[in-house]
Amino acid sequence: MHSRLAELSERLAAQRRELLDVASAVPADRWQTRPSADRWSVSEIFQHLHQVETGSAAVLAKRIAQAREAGHPAEREESSVLGTLDHFGVSQLDRKLVAPERVQPAENPDRETAQRRLAESRAALLAAMQNGDGLALGEIRHTHPRFGELDLYQWCLFVAEHEKRHVTQLREVVAQVAPAS
């Protein structure tokens, strides 16, 4: 795997481990409990992450397939792509962002379903990334609804940074629905 995709895979894996670790503090029977009427439950956070990741994986898969068909050039760049979204503050909770309706959780699934769906969307993202291995993904752009034109490396990084944002939110929810004994 190209070094840029490898570093993104590592970032995604580390972020997912942190998410699952934080969520593990909540007993299964509390995953669907909202801390207040205007806050998402653990399951709803997972559902939202699943929806965003599924959409991102679809963007990558489509654009990579188009690039391969068009004979897109091989990757020659080796520099890190981490930090290329820092100016957007994706993972910062100090500014309120409202999820577009299409990625707001319409379901509040049980823990097993929420975890399974999130694992499925990650598998789809990783498969799309693998299909793009060797292509100059920094030269393929697609418009993100909130952040404008992003290259495909940035789309992968967005998923990790978005998840990081929700880990912070999840910590707050955990403190309210599963306080330490």
C-alpha positions as CSV (number, residue, x, y, z in Angstrom):
1,M,0.0,0.0,0.0
2,H,1.3,3.5,-0.9
3,S,2.6,5.4,2.1
4,R,-0.1,8.1,1.9
5,L,-2.9,5.5,2.1
6,A,-1.0,3.6,4.8
7,E,-0.8,6.6,7.0
8,L,-4.5,7.3,6.5
9,S,-5.3,3.6,7.2
10,E,-3.4,3.9,10.5
11,R,-5.1,7.2,11.4
12,L,-8.5,5.6,10.7
13,A,-7.7,2.5,12.8
14,A,-6.4,4.5,15.7
15,Q,-9.5,6.7,15.7
16,R,-11.8,3.7,15.5
17,R,-10.0,2.0,18.4
18,E,-10.5,5.2,20.5
19,L,-14.2,5.4,19.5
20,L,-14.8,1.8,20.5
21,D,-12.9,2.1,23.7
22,V,-14.9,5.2,24.8
23,A,-18.2,3.5,23.8
24,S,-17.3,0.3,25.8
25,A,-17.9,2.2,29.0
26,V,-21.6,2.2,28.3
27,P,-23.6,-0.9,29.1
28,A,-25.5,-2.4,26.2
29,D,-28.9,-1.5,27.8
30,R,-27.9,2.2,27.8
31,W,-26.7,2.6,24.2
32,Q,-30.0,3.8,23.1
33,T,-30.4,6.3,25.9
34,R,-30.3,10.0,25.0
35,P,-28.7,12.1,27.7
36,S,-31.3,14.8,26.9
37,A,-34.0,15.4,24.2
38,D,-31.6,17.4,22.1
39,R,-28.6,15.0,22.3
40,W,-27.9,11.8,20.5
41,S,-27.5,8.4,22.1
42,V,-24.4,6.3,21.7
43,S,-26.2,4.3,19.0
44,E,-27.3,7.4,17.2
45,I,-23.7,8.7,17.1
46,F,-22.6,5.4,15.7
47,Q,-25.5,5.5,13.2
48,H,-24.5,9.0,12.1
49,L,-20.8,7.9,11.7
50,H,-22.0,4.9,9.7
51,Q,-24.0,7.1,7.3
52,V,-21.1,9.6,6.8
53,E,-18.6,6.9,6.3
54,T,-20.9,5.0,3.9
55,G,-21.3,8.1,1.8
56,S,-17.6,8.9,1.8
57,A,-16.8,5.3,0.8
58,A,-19.2,5.6,-2.1
59,V,-17.6,8.9,-3.3
60,L,-14.2,7.2,-3.2
61,A,-15.3,4.1,-5.0
62,K,-17.0,6.0,-7.7
63,R,-14.3,8.5,-8.3
64,I,-11.5,5.9,-8.2
65,A,-13.4,3.7,-10.7
66,Q,-13.7,6.7,-13.0
67,A,-10.1,7.5,-12.6
68,R,-8.9,3.9,-13.3
69,E,-11.1,3.8,-16.4
70,A,-9.7,7.1,-17.6
71,G,-6.1,5.9,-17.1
72,H,-5.3,8.3,-14.2
73,P,-1.6,8.6,-13.5
74,A,0.3,6.7,-10.8
75,E,1.1,8.3,-7.4
76,R,4.5,9.9,-7.3
77,E,4.0,12.1,-4.2
78,E,5.3,10.8,-0.9
79,S,4.5,13.7,1.5
80,S,2.1,13.3,4.4
81,V,-1.5,14.2,3.9
82,L,-2.2,14.4,7.6
83,G,-3.0,17.9,8.7
84,T,-4.4,19.0,5.3
85,L,-7.8,19.5,6.8
86,D,-6.6,21.3,9.9
87,H,-7.8,24.7,8.7
88,F,-11.4,23.4,8.6
89,G,-11.4,22.4,12.2
90,V,-13.4,19.3,11.5
91,S,-12.6,17.6,14.8
92,Q,-13.1,20.7,17.0
93,L,-16.3,20.8,19.1
94,D,-15.9,24.5,19.9
95,R,-18.0,25.4,16.9
96,K,-21.5,23.9,16.6
97,L,-22.1,22.0,13.4
98,V,-25.5,20.7,12.6
99,A,-25.5,17.5,10.5
100,P,-27.3,17.7,7.2
101,E,-30.6,15.9,7.3
102,R,-29.3,13.1,5.0
103,V,-26.8,12.0,7.7
104,Q,-28.9,12.6,10.8
105,P,-29.7,9.3,12.5
106,A,-33.2,8.2,11.7
107,E,-32.7,5.1,13.7
108,N,-31.5,4.4,17.3
109,P,-30.3,0.8,16.8
110,D,-29.3,-1.6,19.5
111,R,-25.5,-1.9,20.3
112,E,-24.9,-5.0,18.2
113,T,-26.6,-3.4,15.1
114,A,-24.8,-0.1,15.5
115,Q,-21.4,-1.8,15.9
116,R,-22.0,-4.1,12.9
117,R,-23.1,-1.2,10.6
118,L,-20.1,0.8,11.6
119,A,-17.8,-2.1,10.9
120,E,-19.4,-2.6,7.5
121,S,-19.0,1.1,6.5
122,R,-15.3,0.9,7.5
123,A,-14.8,-2.2,5.4
124,A,-16.3,-0.4,2.4
125,L,-14.1,2.6,3.0
126,L,-11.0,0.4,3.3
127,A,-11.9,-1.5,0.1
128,A,-12.3,1.8,-1.8
129,M,-8.9,2.9,-0.5
130,Q,-7.4,-0.4,-1.6
131,N,-8.9,0.0,-5.0
132,G,-7.2,3.4,-5.3
133,D,-3.8,2.2,-4.2
134,G,-1.2,3.4,-6.7
135,L,-3.3,6.2,-8.2
136,A,-2.5,9.9,-7.7
137,L,-5.5,10.4,-5.4
138,G,-4.3,13.9,-4.5
139,E,-5.2,14.9,-8.1
140,I,-8.7,13.6,-8.0
141,R,-11.2,16.0,-6.4
142,H,-14.8,15.8,-5.4
143,T,-17.0,18.5,-3.7
144,H,-17.7,17.9,-0.1
145,P,-21.1,19.5,0.9
146,R,-19.6,21.5,3.8
147,F,-15.9,21.9,2.9
148,G,-15.9,22.3,-0.8
149,E,-13.3,20.7,-3.1
150,L,-11.4,18.0,-1.4
151,D,-9.0,15.5,-2.9
152,L,-9.6,11.8,-2.3
153,Y,-6.9,11.6,0.4
154,Q,-8.7,14.4,2.2
155,W,-12.0,12.5,1.9
156,C,-10.3,9.6,3.8
157,L,-8.8,12.0,6.4
158,F,-12.2,13.7,6.8
159,V,-13.7,10.4,7.9
160,A,-11.0,10.1,10.7
161,E,-11.3,13.7,11.7
162,H,-15.1,13.6,11.8
163,E,-15.0,10.5,13.9
164,K,-12.5,12.3,16.3
165,R,-15.1,15.1,16.6
166,H,-17.7,12.6,17.6
167,V,-15.4,10.8,20.1
168,T,-15.3,14.1,22.0
169,Q,-19.1,14.2,21.9
170,L,-19.3,10.5,22.9
171,R,-17.2,11.2,26.0
172,E,-19.8,13.8,27.1
173,V,-22.7,11.3,26.4
174,V,-20.9,8.5,28.3
175,A,-20.4,10.8,31.3
176,Q,-24.2,11.4,31.4
177,V,-25.6,8.0,30.6
178,A,-22.9,5.7,32.2
179,P,-21.3,7.7,35.0
180,A,-18.3,6.0,36.7
181,S,-19.4,4.1,39.8
